Amino acid sequence: MSALEVKIYGEEETKTFHLALRDRGSYIVLEAVDENGLHMCAGDLLYIRKDSGKIERCGSVHENIGLPLDEYGRVKFDAEN
C-alpha cells in the first residue's frame, strides 16, 4: 500500500495518510485506513456514486485523521477557507 504525504498550509509538520478505495455496492468510498489497511473509525471521506459519478463528502470525519474539516466534519476542498 502506498502512502500519501500531505502538507497542510500553515503547519510545519508533514503528515502521512493511508487511503483506500472500497466498493460498497452502489458507491465507492475513499476512506482513511491505518498502516495495515484497516478502516479507521469515522474515516469515510468521499462517496462516489456508481450510477451518476456524483461525489459526496462524508460528514463527521474524525478530527484525529488530521485533515482540515468544515463545521460539519467534512473534508475541506482547496477553494474553501
Phi, psi and omega in degrees: 000133178267153181253156178247121175269130184238129174256118180264125184306133177090355179246141182279331186277136172268131183253148177252128179244143173250124182236152177219147170260127181234140178274122180238042176087261184278354180212163173253139179245138169264119185229153173279135179231162177280182184294348176261003179084010180272141181304136175268144179303130181056040185257001176291126184254312183220145171249136175242112182286129182291325185285330185239342186079002181295135179255129179237138175278141178273140177271167176060037173292138183292132183293339179294343177295329173097004178275151176292129184240151175274186184293346178259006180078020178265148177298132178282142172271163186303324184283352182267147178274000000 
